[in-house]
Amino acid sequence: MNLFTCSCKINNIFTLHLPILHINRRTTRFSIRFSSESTHRLKLAESLQSETLELLEWPALCQQLSSFTSTSMGFDAAESARIPVGRTPDESRKLLSQTSAAVAVPRPLDFTGIQDVSSIVDASVAGGILSIGELCAVKRTLAAARFLLQQLEEIASQGDFSERASEDLEIIRSERKRNMDNLESLLKKISTRVFQGGGFDRPLVTERRSRMCVAISASHRSLLPNAVILGKSSSGSTYFMEPKEAVELNNMEVKLSSSERVEEQTILSLLTSEIAESNMKIKRLLDKIVEIDLAFARAAHAQWTGGVCPALSSRDCNISQPECLSINVEGIQHPLLLESSLRNLSTNAPPRLPGLDQGNGVMNFETKPHAHFPVPIDIKIGHGTKVVVISGPNTGGKTASMKTLGLASMMLKAGMYLPAQNQPRLPWFDLILADIGDQQSLEQSLSTFSGHISRLCEILEVASRESLVLIDEIGSGTDPSEGVALSESILQYLKDRVNLAVVTTHYADLTRLKEKDSRFETAATEFSLETLQPTYRILWGSMGESNALNIAKSMGFDERIIEQAVLWVNKLTPDKQQEQKGLLYRSLLEERDGLESQAMEAASLHSDIMNIYNEINNETQDLDEREGALKSRQTHEIQQEVNTVKNEIQTIVQRFESQLRNASADDINTLVKKAEAAIASIIEAHQPSKDSLVREIGQSLYTPQVGEQVYVKAFGNKLATVVEEPGDDDNILVQYGKIRVRVDRRSIRPIPPDASSSAAHLKTQVQQIRNLRDLRSLSEASKNQQDSFGAVVQTSKNTIDLRGLRAEDASLQLNMAIDSRAPNSVLFVIHGMGTGVLKESALKLLRDHPRVVKFEQESPMNYGCTVAYIK
């Protein structure tokens, strides 16, 4: 295999599994598409995006990812944050598909021997003479690439990926499989018919001259009229014939097989033409290897963090639906904070493989236990929301939550799984722009406030309708009244120009913007008054409460100071305070009325339940005694019935044995038939009625109808009415008096048509059938008995079942069974049919064993079983 073949095939094989994104390993900055923006704006956007990724600690996350790479090239790309990031939603979907496909691979890939030889190639192009070591490095890399190709081809052959090399090939193979299934099913039925007609010793479907056929004895060829002879055995005693019903299916198989070969040749021709293309060179091969390496690194990172695959939010959601969310992420943890927790839970760090700089790494999919820190948070933002204002105390988790959202959005763009629960949904953002932290600049003589304003000005210049803007402590660092006014103006501007803006603030006035415009939403960090500590959770849709006075009171402040502060708060917002108190009072009244109503209903329900309980308790006090008496009577009646049947059959058997001693060979068949008829008449006389047996045995399959009355065991076999049909959990809603309750379907039974019949009588009849079931074998086996061996009747003690054993184990078990048999006895050997290996092994042992007088192979009445006569 030459260089171009290896490169082309890796490209094609990987394409079957994972969508390919062409990345440039030398790209050091993110490429952002603009249509009409100026060069200045393009450079500014790239600069802001790069700075935002630093603020969100994206390079640190990429370094975390680098621990899972297997080649030096993949490691360098991740270590320097040069991993591929989708420039469009479709590209991000392809990257996620790559990661999902890598997660589904059943075993790790071996990248051993792959090195970055691009500098060596550049040297050769420049006219330099390569050293022996450099030449060997190129050779090792190509050999390792070939081995990587073989791994991918083997994985593809184990799944259904190779079936999709082309749409035509997939259709042909699907039709061929369906046709072959029909052909095999038809021939199996015909071969079984031939076997039953005595045409061959077993059903046999085989292939001759590339056509499927059945085996048949030469003497029974007439069983397959108009069949085509495809071949004969060497002795001529067996014919391999194609039934006329199978001719058309066989013709179709030949046609589809030919079409499949033609399509395969077409695909191979296309691959060969691609191999000949000049752009398949070593660097292209290396790019593909890096792409595979990074896809599998993302998969390993996902399994290490317990990540799940995110999905892109749909833009067609109906905003009027409250459950329609643009961002719906449950239980997400910050991936960088999660790393330290995972390290503490396990002594194993992320798999940094030895010798990785030389490219000899093997992917390791080791899933670590999930940590309880950092605290998982939910992020739920509706489709119509454009600005979210998060309030709360310092160190409460506002900034960390905002950074988690920014990182999650970036991970989705890069095709990475999120350490969250269920299936996260986020929009695709073209730019993620953040103003987080202290923007003070001594060189530019900027204060903290001036630094923030300068950065916000740049963000507003480049943000688009598909951008995510994150602003921490908006408007801080200046006079509060002016800070509030400026912050509100900025947020009003952003709501019309970005996909989503998330800001944190201490200004209470900004949390009331939601009251004026539905495009604003509020959130607050949760604070525990019991522990006086934040819980680090975000309460979405909440305006939050000021906890300063509560905290001061709990820490021992003078009550007069606290009371005076409360008065000042009421003076500042008296209308708002009164309005909230009124709403709270009405809410409490409604809650009280609802609780009183529920209490009355609960009391009535409790009274009805106690009445039912007392009725059931009275009915079941002597239940044990009645059940014992019923079982005793059933046992006595069954024993009498069984003794009667045994005596009658024993009389027939004794009379049969007496007549057999003096009978001639011609009279044996007549005696057997008489004995069979007599036994059959006894069984028929004691056979329970068909209707009662069906009712008893089929009770487990009984499905009541709505409105039908049934007996309920839980109610002491009292009548109840079915209210609803059975659900998936096999529970049925029934009504007994005023009470509705769900009961197990198995605890109910229908009302019998004849009220005088009892369950005890039905159980007696079923038990009779069970006791008489094995007695039918007397009439089937009696014709094989001899004077010296007695009646040939199969029981559990004279039967050995070899099915499911290996041939060696089966021979050992059979040999032990023969040795343990008494003289002049019989042994029923159950070997089944299957492949015939177990049967042939058993027959060979019986043929050679010194204690076996003779043996009789299976018959239509005793299929898969051989009877051995022991000395």
C-alpha positions in Angstrom: 0.0 0.0 0.0 1.5 3.3 -1.0 1.2 6.7 0.6 -1.8 7.9 -1.5 -3.7 4.7 -1.0 -3.3 4.9 2.8 -4.3 8.5 3.0 -7.3 8.1 0.7 -8.6 5.1 2.5 -8.3 6.7 5.9 -10.3 9.6 4.5 -13.0 7.4 3.1 -13.2 5.0 6.1 -13.4 7.9 8.6 -16.0 9.6 6.5 -18.2 6.5 6.8 -18.1 6.9 10.6 -17.5 10.5 11.4 -18.3 13.7 9.4 -15.1 15.3 8.4 -14.1 18.9 9.0 -11.1 20.1 7.2 -8.9 22.0 9.7 -5.7 23.8 9.2 -3.2 22.7 11.9 -1.3 26.0 11.5 -4.3 28.2 12.3 -3.7 30.0 15.5 -6.8 32.2 15.8 -10.5 31.6 15.4 -11.8 32.5 12.0 -15.0 34.6 12.1 -17.2 35.2 9.1 -18.5 38.6 8.3 -20.0 39.7 5.0 -19.7 43.5 4.9 -17.9 44.5 8.1 -14.8 46.6 7.8 -11.3 45.2 8.4 -11.2 47.1 11.6 -14.4 45.5 12.9 -13.1 42.0 11.8 -9.9 42.5 13.7 -11.7 43.8 16.7 -14.1 40.9 16.8 -11.2 38.4 16.6 -9.4 40.2 19.4 -12.5 40.4 21.6 -13.3 36.7 21.0 -9.7 35.7 21.8 -9.8 37.8 25.0 -13.2 36.3 26.0 -11.8 32.8 25.6 -9.0 33.7 28.0 -11.6 35.1 30.5 -13.6 31.9 30.3 -10.4 29.8 30.7 -11.0 28.0 27.4 -7.2 27.4 27.0 -7.2 25.6 30.4 -10.1 23.4 29.2 -8.2 22.6 26.0 -5.2 21.6 28.1 -7.5 19.3 30.0 -8.6 17.8 26.7 -5.0 17.4 25.6 -4.5 14.7 28.3 -6.7 12.4 26.3 -4.9 12.8 22.9 -2.8 10.0 21.6 -0.4 11.7 19.2 2.1 14.5 19.6 0.2 16.5 16.9 -3.1 16.2 18.6 -1.5 17.0 21.9 0.1 20.2 20.5 -3.2 21.3 18.9 -5.2 20.9 22.2 -2.4 22.2 24.4 -2.3 25.4 22.4 -6.1 25.7 22.1 -6.0 25.1 18.3 -8.8 22.5 18.3 -11.4 22.7 15.5 -14.4 24.9 16.4 -17.5 25.0 14.2 -17.8 28.2 12.2 -21.5 27.4 11.4 -24.2 25.4 13.2 -23.8 22.5 10.7 -20.0 22.3 11.3 -20.7 22.1 15.1 -23.2 19.4 14.5 -20.6 17.5 12.4 -18.1 17.8 15.2 -20.7 16.5 17.7 -21.4 13.6 15.3 -17.7 12.8 15.3 -17.6 12.7 19.1 -20.7 10.5 19.3 -19.3 8.1 16.7 -16.0 7.9 18.7 -17.9 7.2 21.9 -19.7 4.3 20.2 -16.5 2.6 19.0 -16.3 -0.6 21.1 -12.5 -0.5 21.7 -9.7 2.0 21.8 -7.6 2.8 18.7 -3.8 2.4 18.7 -1.9 5.4 17.4 1.5 3.9 18.2 4.3 5.1 15.8 2.6 8.2 14.4 4.8 11.3 14.4 4.6 14.8 13.0 6.8 14.5 10.0 5.6 17.7 8.3 9.0 19.4 9.0 10.8 16.5 7.3 8.5 16.8 4.3 9.2 20.5 4.1 12.9 19.8 4.2 12.6 17.3 1.3 10.6 19.8 -0.8 13.3 22.4 -0.2 15.8 20.2 -1.8 17.6 19.0 1.4 18.9 15.5 1.8 17.2 13.6 4.5 19.1 11.5 7.1 18.5 7.8 7.7 16.7 8.7 10.9 14.4 11.1 9.1 13.6 8.6 6.4 12.8 5.9 9.1 10.5 8.4 10.9 8.5 8.8 7.7 8.4 5.1 7.2 7.2 4.4 10.7 4.5 7.0 10.4 3.1 5.6 7.1 3.2 2.1 8.6 1.3 3.3 11.7 -1.2 5.1 9.5 -1.7 1.9 7.6 -2.3 0.0 10.9 -4.8 2.8 12.0 -6.6 2.2 8.7 -6.9 -1.5 9.4 -8.4 -0.8 12.8 -11.0 1.5 11.3 -11.8 -1.0 8.5 -12.2 -3.8 11.1 -14.5 -1.6 13.3 -16.5 -0.7 10.2 -16.9 -4.4 9.2 -18.3 -5.2 12.6 -21.1 -2.6 12.3 -23.4 -1.5 9.5 -21.1 1.4 8.4 -19.7 -0.6 5.4 -23.1 -1.3 4.2 -23.5 2.4 3.4 -20.5 2.9 1.1 -23.1 4.0 -1.5 -26.8 4.3 -1.6 -27.1 1.7 -4.4 -25.0 -0.8 -2.6 -27.0 -0.4 0.5 -30.3 -1.0 -1.5 -28.8 -4.1 -3.3 -27.6 -5.7 -0.1 -30.9 -5.0 1.7 -32.8 -6.6 -1.2 -30.4 -9.5 -1.3 -30.8 -10.1 2.4 -34.6 -10.0 2.2 -34.5 -12.4 -0.8 -32.2 -14.8 0.9 -34.3 -14.9 4.0 -37.4 -15.8 1.9 -35.4 -18.4 0.0 -34.0 -20.1 3.2 -37.4 -20.1 4.8 -39.0 -21.7 1.8 -36.3 -24.4 1.5 -36.5 -25.2 5.2 -40.2 -25.9 4.9 -39.6 -28.1 1.8 -36.7 -30.0 3.5 -38.9 -30.6 6.6 -41.7 -32.0 4.3 -39.1 -34.3 2.6 -37.9 -35.5 6.0 -41.5 -36.2 7.2 -42.2 -38.1 4.0 -39.2 -40.3 4.5 -37.2 -38.7 1.7 -34.1 -38.1 3.9 -32.8 -38.8 7.4 -33.0 -35.2 8.4 -34.0 -31.8 7.0 -31.0 -30.5 5.0 -30.7 -27.2 3.1 -27.4 -26.8 1.2 -25.8 -25.0 -1.8 -24.8 -26.5 -5.1 -23.5 -24.7 -8.2 -24.2 -21.3 -6.4 -27.8 -22.2 -5.9 -29.7 -23.1 -2.8 -31.3 -26.6 -2.8 -32.4 -29.5 -0.5 -31.0 -33.0 -0.1 -33.2 -36.0 -0.9 -32.8 -39.7 -1.3 -32.6 -40.9 -4.9 -35.5 -43.3 -4.2 -37.8 -40.4 -3.1 -37.2 -38.0 -5.9 -40.8 -38.1 -6.7 -41.5 -36.0 -3.6 -40.1 -33.0 -5.5 -41.8 -33.0 -8.9 -40.4 -30.8 -11.6 -37.3 -30.0 -9.4 -33.9 -29.3 -11.0 -31.1 -31.7 -10.1 -28.0 -29.7 -9.2 -25.8 -32.5 -8.1 -25.4 -36.0 -6.5 -23.5 -37.5 -3.7 -20.4 -39.6 -4.6 -22.4 -42.8 -4.0 -25.4 -41.6 -6.0 -27.8 -42.3 -3.2 -28.4 -38.6 -2.4 -29.7 -36.0 -4.8 -29.4 -32.2 -4.4 -32.4 -30.8 -6.0 -33.7 -27.2 -6.5 -37.6 -27.2 -6.0 -39.5 -25.4 -8.7 -40.8 -23.0 -6.0 -37.3 -21.9 -5.3 -36.2 -21.3 -8.9 -37.3 -17.7 -9.1 -35.8 -16.8 -5.7 -32.5 -18.5 -6.7 -32.5 -16.5 -10.0 -33.0 -13.3 -8.0 -30.2 -14.2 -5.7 -27.8 -14.7 -8.6 -28.9 -11.4 -10.1 -28.5 -9.5 -6.9 -25.2 -11.1 -6.2 -23.9 -10.1 -9.6 -25.3 -6.5 -9.1 -23.5 -6.4 -5.7 -20.2 -7.3 -7.3 -20.6 -4.7 -10.0 -21.4 -2.0 -7.5 -18.5 -3.0 -5.4 -16.2 -2.8 -8.4 -17.7 0.6 -9.1 -16.9 1.8 -5.6 -13.4 0.4 -5.8 -13.0 2.2 -9.1 -14.1 5.5 -7.5 -11.7 5.0 -4.6 -8.9 4.2 -7.1 -9.6 7.4 -8.9 -9.5 9.3 -5.7 -6.1 7.7 -4.9 -4.8 9.0 -8.1 -5.7 12.6 -7.2 -2.6 14.6 -6.5 -3.9 16.4 -3.4 -3.7 13.3 -1.3 -0.3 13.9 0.3 1.4 13.3 3.5 0.2 16.5 5.2 -3.4 15.7 4.3 -2.8 12.3 5.9 -1.5 13.9 9.0 -4.4 16.3 9.2 -6.8 13.4 9.1 -4.9 11.5 11.8 -5.1 14.6 14.0 -8.8 14.9 13.3 -9.4 11.3 14.3 -7.2 11.8 17.4 -9.1 14.9 18.5 -12.5 13.2 18.0 -11.5 10.3 20.2 -10.0 12.6 22.7 -13.3 14.4 23.0 -15.0 11.1 23.4 -12.6 10.0 26.2 -13.0 13.4 27.9 -16.8 13.0 27.7 -16.6 9.6 29.4 -14.2 10.9 32.0 -16.5 13.7 33.1 -19.7 11.7 32.6 -20.7 14.1 29.8 -23.8 14.0 27.6 -24.2 15.1 24.0 -25.8 18.6 23.7 -28.3 19.5 21.0 -28.8 22.8 19.2 -32.0 24.6 20.0 -34.6 25.0 17.3 -35.4 28.5 16.2 -38.9 27.6 15.2 -40.2 27.3 18.8 -43.5 29.0 19.6 -42.6 31.7 22.0 -46.1 31.6 23.6 -45.4 28.2 25.0 -43.9 28.5 28.5 -42.0 25.2 28.3 -40.3 26.2 25.0 -36.7 27.0 26.1 -33.8 28.4 24.2 -31.4 27.1 26.8 -32.3 24.0 28.8 -29.3 22.6 30.7 -29.8 20.5 33.8 -27.2 19.7 36.4 -24.2 21.1 34.6 -20.9 21.4 36.4 -18.0 23.7 35.6 -15.6 21.3 33.8 -12.4 22.9 35.3 -13.7 22.8 38.8 -14.9 19.3 38.2 -11.4 18.1 37.4 -10.1 18.6 40.9 -13.1 16.7 42.3 -12.6 13.8 40.0 -8.9 13.7 41.0 -9.9 13.5 44.6 -12.5 10.7 43.9 -9.9 8.6 42.1 -6.2 8.3 42.4 -6.0 8.2 38.6 -5.6 11.6 36.9 -6.7 12.2 33.3 -4.9 9.6 31.2 -1.7 11.4 30.2 -0.1 8.6 28.3 3.7 7.8 28.4 5.7 8.7 25.4 2.9 10.8 24.0 5.3 13.4 22.5 6.6 10.6 20.3 3.0 9.7 19.3 2.8 6.2 20.7 -0.4 6.4 22.7 -3.4 4.1 23.0 -6.8 5.7 23.7 -8.2 4.9 27.1 -12.0 5.2 27.7 -12.1 5.1 31.5 -15.2 6.6 33.0 -14.6 8.3 36.4 -17.2 8.5 39.2 -19.1 11.8 39.1 -18.3 14.3 41.8 -20.6 16.3 44.1 -18.5 19.5 43.6 -18.9 21.8 42.0 -22.6 22.2 42.8 -24.6 21.3 39.7 -26.7 24.2 38.4 -29.7 24.4 36.0 -29.8 27.0 33.2 -33.2 27.5 31.8 -33.9 30.5 29.5 -37.0 30.9 27.4 -36.9 31.5 23.6 -38.3 35.0 23.9 -35.8 36.1 26.5 -33.0 38.4 25.2 -31.5 39.7 28.5 -31.1 37.8 31.8 -30.3 39.9 35.0 -28.8 37.8 37.8 -28.7 39.3 41.2 -27.4 38.0 44.5 -24.6 38.4 47.1 -20.9 38.3 46.4 -19.3 34.8 46.3 -22.8 33.4 45.6 -21.9 31.8 42.3 -23.1 34.5 39.8 -19.9 34.8 37.9 -19.1 31.1 38.0 -22.6 30.3 36.6 -22.1 32.9 33.8 -18.7 31.4 33.0 -20.2 27.9 32.9 -22.8 29.1 30.3 -20.0 30.6 28.2 -17.8 27.5 28.4 -20.8 25.2 27.6 -21.6 27.3 24.5 -18.0 27.1 23.4 -17.9 23.3 24.1 -21.0 22.8 21.9 -19.3 24.7 19.1 -16.2 22.5 19.4 -18.2 19.2 19.4 -17.6 18.4 23.1 -20.0 16.7 25.5 -21.2 18.7 28.5 -20.9 17.5 32.1 -24.6 17.7 32.7 -27.7 15.6 32.9 -30.3 14.5 30.3 -29.8 16.2 27.0 -28.7 19.8 27.2 -30.0 22.3 24.6 -28.3 25.5 23.7 -28.3 27.9 20.7 -25.4 28.2 18.4 -23.6 31.6 19.0 -21.3 33.1 16.3 -19.5 35.2 18.9 -19.2 34.7 22.7 -18.2 38.1 24.1 -17.5 38.7 27.8 -16.7 41.6 30.2 -15.6 39.8 33.3 -13.2 40.9 36.0 -11.2 44.1 36.6 -10.5 46.0 33.3 -8.3 48.6 34.9 -5.3 49.6 32.7 -2.5 51.7 34.2 -0.8 52.1 30.8 -3.9 53.7 29.3 -4.7 55.6 32.5 -8.1 53.8 32.8 -10.0 53.3 36.0 -12.0 50.2 36.7 -15.2 51.9 35.5 -13.4 53.3 32.4 -12.0 49.9 31.6 -15.4 48.3 31.7 -17.0 51.1 29.6 -14.3 50.8 27.0 -14.7 47.1 26.6 -18.5 47.4 26.5 -18.2 49.9 23.8 -16.2 47.5 21.7 -18.6 44.6 22.4 -21.6 46.6 21.3 -19.7 47.4 18.1 -19.1 43.9 17.0 -22.0 41.9 18.5 -24.6 40.4 16.1 -28.1 38.9 16.4 -26.4 35.5 16.9 -24.0 36.6 19.6 -23.9 35.8 23.4 -22.8 38.7 25.6 -21.7 38.1 29.2 -21.3 41.1 31.5 -20.2 40.8 35.1 -21.3 43.6 37.6 -22.7 45.9 34.9 -22.4 49.6 35.8 -20.3 49.1 38.9 -17.4 51.4 39.9 -19.4 54.7 39.6 -22.2 56.7 41.2 -25.1 54.2 41.8 -27.8 56.4 40.2 -25.8 57.0 37.1 -24.6 53.4 37.1 -28.2 52.2 37.1 -29.3 54.6 34.3 -26.3 53.7 32.1 -26.8 50.0 32.7 -30.5 50.1 31.8 -29.7 51.9 28.6 -27.1 49.3 27.7 -29.5 46.4 28.4 -32.3 48.1 26.4 -29.8 48.5 23.5 -28.7 44.8 23.7 -32.2 43.3 23.8 -32.7 44.4 20.1 -29.2 43.4 18.8 -28.0 40.1 20.3 -29.3 36.6 20.6 -28.8 36.6 24.4 -27.2 38.8 27.0 -26.6 37.6 30.6 -25.5 40.2 33.2 -24.9 40.2 36.9 -25.7 43.1 39.1 -26.3 44.4 42.6 -28.7 47.0 41.4 -32.3 46.1 42.4 -33.8 48.5 39.8 -32.4 46.3 36.9 -34.3 43.3 38.3 -37.6 45.1 37.7 -37.0 45.5 33.9 -39.0 42.2 33.5 -42.1 44.0 34.7 -42.0 46.4 31.7 -40.7 44.1 28.9 -41.2 40.3 28.6 -37.8 40.0 26.8 -36.1 40.6 30.1 -35.8 37.8 32.6 -34.4 37.7 36.2 -32.5 35.1 38.2 -31.0 35.1 41.6 -28.4 33.1 43.5 -29.8 31.1 46.4 -28.8 32.0 49.9 -29.4 29.9 53.1 -30.5 31.8 56.1 -29.9 28.8 58.3 -26.2 28.5 57.4 -25.7 32.1 56.3 -23.9 30.7 53.3 -24.7 30.7 49.5 -25.8 27.4 48.0 -24.3 28.3 44.6 -27.5 27.5 42.8 -29.3 29.8 40.4 -33.1 30.4 40.8 -34.3 31.3 37.3 -37.2 33.6 37.1 -36.6 34.8 40.7 -35.9 38.4 41.6 -34.1 37.4 44.8 -34.3 39.0 48.2 -31.9 41.2 50.1 -30.4 39.2 52.9 -28.3 42.0 54.5 -30.8 42.8 57.3 -31.4 39.1 58.1 -27.7 38.4 58.2 -27.1 41.4 60.4 -29.8 40.3 62.8 -28.6 36.7 63.0 -25.1 38.0 63.8 -26.2 39.9 66.9 -26.9 43.4 65.7 -28.9 45.6 68.0 -32.6 45.1 67.3 -33.2 48.9 67.3 -30.7 49.3 64.5 -32.4 46.5 62.5 -35.8 48.0 63.0 -34.6 51.5 61.9 -33.1 49.9 58.8 -36.5 48.2 58.0 -38.3 51.6 58.3 -35.8 53.2 55.9 -36.4 50.3 53.4 -40.1 50.8 53.6 -39.8 54.5 53.0 -37.7 54.0 50.0 -40.2 51.7 48.2 -43.5 52.0 50.2 -45.8 51.3 47.2 -43.9 48.2 46.2 -43.8 46.9 49.8 -47.6 47.3 50.3 -48.3 45.7 46.9 -46.1 42.7 47.8 -47.8 42.4 51.2 -51.2 42.4 49.6 -50.2 39.8 47.1 -48.7 37.6 49.8 -51.9 37.9 52.0 -54.2 36.9 49.1 -51.9 34.0 48.3 -52.0 32.8 51.9 -55.8 33.0 52.0 -56.1 30.9 48.8 -53.5 28.4 50.2 -55.5 28.1 53.4 -58.8 27.5 51.6 -57.2 24.9 49.5 -55.7 23.1 52.5 -59.0 23.0 54.3 -60.7 21.5 51.2 -58.0 18.9 50.9 -58.3 18.1 54.6 -62.1 17.5 54.3 -61.5 15.2 51.3 -58.8 13.3 53.2 -61.1 12.8 56.2 -63.9 11.4 54.0 -61.5 9.1 52.2 -60.0 7.9 55.5 -63.5 7.0 56.7 -64.3 5.0 53.6 -60.9 3.2 53.7 -61.5 2.2 57.4 -64.9 0.7 56.5 -63.3 -1.4 53.7 -60.5 -2.4 56.0 -63.0 -3.6 58.7 -65.0 -5.6 56.1 -61.9 -7.3 54.7 -60.6 -8.0 58.2 -63.8 -9.7 59.2 -63.8 -11.8 56.0 -60.2 -13.0 56.4 -60.1 -13.9 60.1 -60.7 -17.6 59.5 -59.2 -17.6 56.0 -56.3 -19.8 57.0 -58.5 -22.5 58.4 -60.8 -22.5 55.4 -57.8 -22.6 53.0 -56.3 -25.6 54.9 -59.5 -27.5 54.8 -60.0 -26.8 51.1 -56.4 -28.0 50.4 -57.0 -31.1 52.4 -60.2 -31.9 50.6 -58.6 -31.2 47.2 -55.6 -33.5 48.1 -57.9 -36.4 49.1 -60.1 -36.1 46.0 -57.0 -35.9 43.7 -55.4 -38.9 45.4 -58.6 -41.0 44.9 -58.8 -39.9 41.3 -55.1 -40.8 40.6 -55.4 -44.2 42.4 -58.4 -45.1 40.3 -56.7 -44.2 37.0 -53.5 -46.0 38.0 -55.5 -49.2 38.9 -57.4 -49.1 35.6 -54.2 -48.6 33.5 -52.3 -51.2 35.6 -55.0 -53.7 34.8 -54.7 -53.0 31.1 -50.9 -53.2 31.2 -51.0 -56.6 33.0 -53.5 -58.0 30.6 -51.4 -56.6 27.7 -48.2 -58.3 29.1 -50.1 -61.6 29.6 -51.4 -61.6 26.1 -48.1 -60.5 24.6 -46.2 -63.6 26.0 -48.4 -66.0 23.9 -49.0 -63.7 20.9 -47.5 -64.2 17.5 -45.6 -61.5 15.7 -48.7 -60.7 13.6 -50.9 -60.2 16.7 -48.5 -57.6 18.4 -49.8 -54.6 16.5 -53.4 -55.6 17.2 -52.7 -55.9 20.9 -50.8 -52.6 21.0 -53.8 -50.8 19.3 -56.2 -52.3 21.8 -54.1 -51.2 24.7 -53.7 -47.7 23.3 -57.5 -47.5 22.7 -58.2 -48.6 26.3 -55.8 -46.2 27.8 -57.1 -43.4 25.7 -60.6 -44.1 26.8 -59.6 -43.9 30.4 -57.8 -40.6 29.9 -60.8 -39.3 28.0 -63.2 -40.4 30.8 -61.2 -38.4 33.3 -60.5 -35.4 31.1 -61.9 -32.2 32.6 -64.4 -30.2 30.5 -62.8 -27.9 28.0 -64.6 -24.8 29.1 -63.6 -25.1 32.8 -60.0 -25.9 31.9 -59.7 -22.9 29.6 -61.1 -20.6 32.2 -58.7 -21.8 34.9 -55.5 -21.9 32.8 -56.3 -18.8 30.8 -57.1 -16.7 33.8 -53.6 -15.2 33.7 -54.4 -13.9 30.3 -57.8 -12.4 31.3 -58.2 -8.7 30.5 -61.4 -7.2 31.9 -63.3 -4.5 30.1 -64.3 -1.1 31.4 -67.6 -1.4 33.4 -67.2 -5.1 33.9 -67.6 -6.6 37.5 -64.8 -8.8 38.7 -63.8 -10.6 41.9 -60.9 -8.8 43.7 -58.7 -10.9 46.0 -57.5 -7.9 47.9 -61.1 -7.1 48.9 -61.8 -10.7 50.2 -63.0 -11.8 46.7 -65.7 -9.1 46.8 -67.2 -7.8 43.6 -65.8 -4.5 42.2 -66.3 -2.5 39.0 -63.5 -1.9 36.4 -63.0 1.8 35.9 -60.0 2.0 33.5 -58.2 -0.5 31.2 -55.0 -2.0 32.4 -51.9 0.2 32.0 -48.3 -0.7 31.1 -47.6 -1.6 34.7 -50.4 -4.3 34.6 -52.4 -2.4 37.3 -56.2 -1.9 36.9 -58.3 0.9 38.4 -61.4 -0.6 40.1 -64.2 0.9 42.2 -65.5 -0.7 45.4 -68.2 1.3 46.9 -66.9 4.9 47.0 -63.3 3.9 46.9 -61.2 3.8 43.7 -57.9 1.9 44.0 -55.4 0.3 41.6 -54.9 -3.5 42.0 -52.6 -6.0 40.2 -54.4 -7.7 37.2 -53.3 -11.1 38.6 -55.3 -10.5 41.8 -58.7 -10.3 39.9 -60.8 -13.0 38.3 -63.9 -12.9 36.2 -67.4 -14.0 37.3 -67.8 -17.6 36.0 -70.8 -18.3 33.7 -72.0 -21.0 36.1 -72.2 -19.6 39.6 -72.4 -23.1 41.1 -69.0 -24.2 39.9 -66.2 -23.5 42.3 -62.5 -22.7 42.0 -61.7 -25.8 44.0 -63.3 -28.0 41.3 -61.4 -26.3 38.6 -58.1 -26.7 40.4 -58.8 -30.4 40.9 -59.4 -30.9 37.2 -56.2 -29.1 36.3 -54.2 -31.2 38.8 -55.8 -34.4 37.2 -54.4 -33.3 33.8 -51.0 -32.8 35.3 -51.0 -36.3 36.9 -52.2 -38.0 33.7 -50.0 -36.1 31.2 -47.1 -38.5 31.4 -49.3 -41.6 31.2 -50.0 -41.0 27.5 -46.5 -42.3 26.8 -47.7 -45.9 27.7 -49.6 -46.1 24.5 -46.7 -44.7 22.4 -43.9 -46.8 23.9 -45.6 -50.1 24.6 -45.0 -51.5 21.0 -41.2 -51.5 21.6 -41.2 -53.5 24.8 -39.7 -57.0 25.1 -40.2 -59.8 27.7 -36.8 -59.4 29.2 -36.9 -55.6 29.5 -40.6 -55.1 30.7 -42.8 -52.2 29.6 -40.8 -49.5 27.9 -42.2 -46.4 29.7 -40.2 -43.1 29.8 -39.8 -41.6 33.3 -37.6 -38.9 34.7 -35.4 -41.6 36.3 -34.6 -43.5 33.1 -34.1 -40.4 30.9 -30.9 -38.4 30.4 -31.0 -35.0 28.5 -27.7 -34.1 26.7 -28.9 -31.0 24.9 -26.7 -27.9 25.4 -23.6 -30.0 26.4 -20.4 -30.2 24.4 -19.7 -33.5 22.7 -17.0 -34.5 25.3 -19.2 -33.6 28.3 -22.2 -35.4 26.8 -20.2 -38.6 26.2 -19.0 -38.6 29.8 -22.6 -38.0 31.2 -24.0 -40.7 28.9 -21.4 -43.3 29.9 -22.1 -42.7 33.6 -25.8 -43.0 33.0 -25.4 -46.4 31.3 -23.1 -47.7 34.0 -25.6 -46.8 36.7 -28.6 -48.5 35.0 -29.9 -51.8 36.4 -29.8 -54.9 34.3 -32.5 -55.5 31.7 -33.6 -51.8 31.7 -34.0 -49.1 29.2 -32.5 -45.6 28.9 -34.0 -42.7 27.0 -31.2 -40.5 25.6 -32.4 -37.0 24.6 -29.9 -35.5 22.2 -32.1 -33.3 19.9 -31.3 -32.5 16.3 -29.3 -29.3 16.0 -26.2 -29.6 14.0 -26.1 -33.4 14.4 -22.7 -33.4 16.2 -24.2 -34.3 19.6 -26.4 -37.0 18.1 -23.6 -38.7 16.2 -21.4 -38.7 19.4 -24.2 -40.3 21.4 -24.9 -43.0 18.8 -21.2 -43.8 18.5 -20.9 -44.4 22.2 -24.1 -46.5 22.3 -22.8 -48.5 19.3 -19.5 -49.3 21.1 -20.7 -49.7 24.7 -20.6 -53.3 26.0 -23.7 -53.0 28.1 -25.9 -51.7 25.2 -27.8 -54.6 23.6 -29.3 -52.4 21.0 -30.8 -48.9 20.5 -33.6 -47.5 18.5 -33.3 -44.0 17.0 -35.9 -41.3 17.2 -39.3 -41.7 15.5 -42.0 -39.1 14.7 -43.5 -40.0 18.1 -40.2 -39.5 19.9 -38.3 -36.9 17.9 -34.7 -36.1 19.0 -34.6 -39.1 21.4 -32.9 -42.6 21.2 -33.9 -45.6 23.3 -31.1 -47.8 24.5 -31.6 -51.4 25.9 -29.1 -52.2 28.7 -27.9 -55.7 29.6 
